[in-house]
């Protein structure tokens, strides 16, 4: 691109070229202001991504990164190459529960898992860092992603909601297979999920705990009253004997 003086811009009059110059300067200042306001916690200003920044692969890695970092409870499901009708059906069922059902690109999802500890999982830095990561330090979901994979993700751990989601998977007629779960970066097997499902909702657990505390508080009060009355009886009985003994001595 040629760098022209204001009065040389496309042979336009100097008054018009000055307008172009002002617009160009304004755009440059606006860009500098926007750049300076970028948070230190956000992605680097110039992302050194493996694939082009506007490519679909980079977009999908960014999307998977958002899910993994903002929704700490994830069910990993293997699907039997769902057709569009089945995919639409299951998405609708999970949507009624208020949770997303995401069919992922398995290879790109694995790339995201490998680079999730880096600032930008789509970057060259993330790729090079993974090569030096010990096997035991890698994301636990790597053990659950095999073949066609879908993700059911939750913002918080709600045993009742988790139970409803698992029920949809179990009623799928084999089209969905639950491989396991990751909760706060910890791996949970199918059998361990069954135990969590039985906990009930947090409101139910809170109510049960309140009931137990109420019972314990009531038992403590009864014991206190019982011990007080028993002690009072023994004191009066001892005093009675003492007074009775005095009468016998005086006679």
C-alpha positions in Angstrom: 0.0 0.0 0.0 1.5 3.4 -1.1 1.9 6.1 1.5 0.6 9.3 0.0 0.8 12.8 1.3 -2.6 14.4 2.1 -2.6 16.5 -1.0 -1.6 13.6 -3.2 -4.4 11.2 -2.1 -5.9 9.8 -5.3 -5.4 13.2 -7.0 -8.2 14.7 -4.9 -8.3 18.3 -3.8 -6.3 19.1 -0.7 -9.5 19.9 1.3 -10.9 16.4 0.6 -7.6 14.7 1.2 -7.4 16.4 4.6 -10.8 14.8 5.5 -9.4 11.3 4.6 -6.3 12.1 6.7 -8.5 13.0 9.7 -10.6 9.9 9.4 -7.4 7.7 9.2 -6.0 9.4 12.3 -9.2 9.0 14.2 -9.3 5.3 13.4 -5.7 4.9 14.6 -6.4 6.7 17.9 -9.6 4.6 18.4 -7.6 1.4 17.9 -4.9 2.5 20.4 -7.5 3.4 23.0 -9.3 0.0 22.6 -6.0 -1.8 22.8 -5.0 0.0 26.0 -8.2 -0.9 27.7 -7.8 -4.6 27.1 -7.7 -6.5 30.4 -4.5 -8.3 31.4 -6.5 -11.4 32.0 -7.9 -11.5 28.4 -6.3 -13.2 25.5 -3.1 -11.6 24.1 -3.6 -8.5 21.9 -1.9 -10.3 19.0 -2.9 -14.0 19.2 -0.2 -16.3 17.8 -2.7 -19.0 16.9 -1.7 -22.3 15.1 -4.6 -21.8 12.6 -5.8 -18.5 11.2 -7.5 -16.3 13.7 -10.7 -16.2 11.6 -10.7 -20.0 10.8 -13.4 -22.4 12.0 -10.8 -24.5 13.8 -9.7 -21.5 16.0 -13.4 -20.6 16.6 -14.2 -24.1 17.8 -11.2 -24.3 20.1 -12.3 -20.9 21.6 -15.8 -22.2 22.0 -14.7 -25.4 23.8 -12.3 -23.3 26.0 -15.2 -21.2 27.1 -17.3 -24.3 28.0 -14.5 -26.0 30.0 -13.6 -22.8 31.9 -17.1 -21.6 32.7 -19.0 -24.8 33.2 -17.1 -27.0 35.7 -19.4 -29.9 35.7 -19.3 -32.0 32.5 -20.8 -35.3 31.4 -19.0 -37.0 28.6 -21.2 -38.9 26.2 -20.3 -41.1 23.3 -22.9 -40.9 20.5 -23.5 -43.3 17.7 -23.2 -40.8 14.9 -26.5 -39.1 15.5 -28.6 -38.1 12.5 -29.9 -34.5 12.4 -33.3 -35.6 13.8 -31.8 -37.4 16.8 -29.4 -34.5 17.5 -32.4 -32.1 17.4 -34.4 -34.4 19.7 -31.7 -34.7 22.4 -30.8 -31.0 22.2 -34.5 -30.2 22.8 -34.7 -32.6 25.8 -31.6 -31.1 27.5 -32.7 -27.6 26.6 -35.9 -28.2 28.7 -33.6 -28.8 31.7 -31.7 -25.5 30.9 -28.4 -27.2 30.0 -26.6 -27.4 26.6 -25.9 -30.6 24.7 -22.8 -30.0 22.5 -21.6 -32.4 19.9 -17.9 -31.7 19.6 -15.2 -32.2 16.9 -13.3 -34.9 18.7 -9.8 -34.0 17.4 -10.2 -30.3 18.0 -11.7 -30.9 21.5 -8.6 -33.0 22.3 -6.4 -30.1 21.1 -8.4 -27.8 23.5 -7.9 -30.2 26.4 -4.2 -30.4 25.7 -3.8 -26.6 25.8 -6.4 -25.7 28.4 -3.8 -24.7 31.0 -2.2 -22.2 28.7 -3.6 -18.6 28.4 -4.7 -19.3 24.8 -5.3 -23.0 24.0 -5.3 -22.2 20.3 -1.8 -20.8 20.3 1.6 -22.2 19.4 2.6 -21.7 23.0 -0.1 -24.1 24.2 1.0 -26.8 21.7 4.6 -26.6 22.7 3.8 -26.6 26.4 1.7 -29.8 26.1 4.8 -31.7 24.8 6.5 -31.2 28.2 3.4 -31.9 30.3 3.5 -35.1 32.4 0.8 -37.6 31.7 -0.6 -37.4 35.2 -0.9 -33.6 34.9 -3.0 -33.7 31.7 -6.7 -32.9 31.8 -8.7 -35.9 33.2 -11.2 -35.7 30.4 -8.6 -37.0 27.9 -9.5 -40.5 29.2 -13.2 -40.0 28.3 -12.9 -38.7 24.8 -12.9 -41.5 22.4 -14.8 -41.7 19.1 -17.9 -39.4 18.4 -18.3 -37.3 21.6 -20.9 -35.0 23.0 -20.7 -32.8 26.1 -23.5 -32.1 28.6 -22.2 -29.2 30.8 -23.5 -27.5 34.0 -22.6 -24.2 35.7 -23.0 -25.7 39.2 -23.3 -29.2 40.7 -27.0 -29.9 41.2 -27.5 -33.6 41.9 -31.2 -33.4 41.0 -30.5 -31.8 37.6 -27.6 -34.2 37.1 -29.9 -37.2 37.7 -32.4 -35.8 35.1 -29.6 -35.5 32.5 -28.3 -39.0 33.1 -31.9 -40.3 32.8 -32.1 -38.8 29.3 -28.9 -40.5 28.3 -30.1 -43.9 29.7 -33.4 -43.6 27.9 -31.7 -42.9 24.5 -31.9 -46.6 23.4 -28.1 -46.9 23.1 -27.7 -43.8 20.9 -26.0 -42.1 23.8 -23.5 -43.8 26.1 -22.3 -42.1 29.3 -18.5 -42.4 29.5 -18.0 -40.6 32.8 -17.8 -37.0 34.2 -15.4 -34.3 35.2 -16.4 -32.2 38.2 -14.0 -29.4 39.2 -11.2 -31.1 37.1 -11.7 -34.4 38.9 -12.6 -37.6 37.1 -15.8 -39.4 38.1 -16.8 -42.9 36.9 -20.4 -43.9 36.1 -20.7 -45.7 39.5 -19.5 -42.6 41.4 -22.1 -40.5 39.5 -24.8 -42.8 40.8 -23.8 -41.9 44.4 -23.9 -38.2 43.6 -27.4 -38.6 42.0 -28.8 -40.0 45.2 -27.8 -37.0 47.2 -30.9 -35.1 46.0 -31.1 -31.4 45.6 -29.2 -29.0 47.8 -32.5 -27.8 49.2 -33.4 -31.3 50.2 -30.0 -31.9 51.8 -30.3 -28.6 53.7 -33.8 -29.6 54.9 -32.6 -33.0 56.1 -29.7 -31.5 57.9 -32.0 -28.9 59.6 -34.3 -31.8 60.7 -31.3 -33.7 62.2 -30.1 -30.7 64.1 -33.6 -30.1 65.4 -33.8 -33.6 66.7 -30.4 -33.4 68.3 -31.3 -30.1 69.9 -34.6 -31.6 71.2 -32.8 -34.6 72.6 -30.3 -32.4 74.3 -33.0 -30.4 76.0 -34.8 -33.6 77.2 -31.5 -34.9 78.6 -30.8 -31.6 80.3 -34.3 -31.5 81.9 -34.0 -35.1 82.9 -30.6 -34.7 84.6 -31.8 -31.6 86.4 -34.9 -33.2 87.8 -33.0 -36.3 88.8 -30.4 -34.2 90.6 -33.1 -32.2 92.4 -34.8 -35.4 93.5 -31.6 -36.9 94.9 -30.8 -33.6 96.7 -34.3 -33.4 98.3 -34.2 -37.1 99.2 -30.8 -36.7 100.9 -32.1 -33.7 102.8 -35.2 -35.6 103.9 -33.0 -38.5 105.2 -30.8 -36.0 107.0 -33.8 -34.3 108.7 -35.3 -37.7 109.6 -32.0 -38.8 111.1 -31.9 -35.7 113.3 -35.4 -36.3 114.6 -34.4 -39.9 115.7 -31.3 -38.6 117.5 -33.2 -36.0 119.4 -35.8 -38.4 120.6 
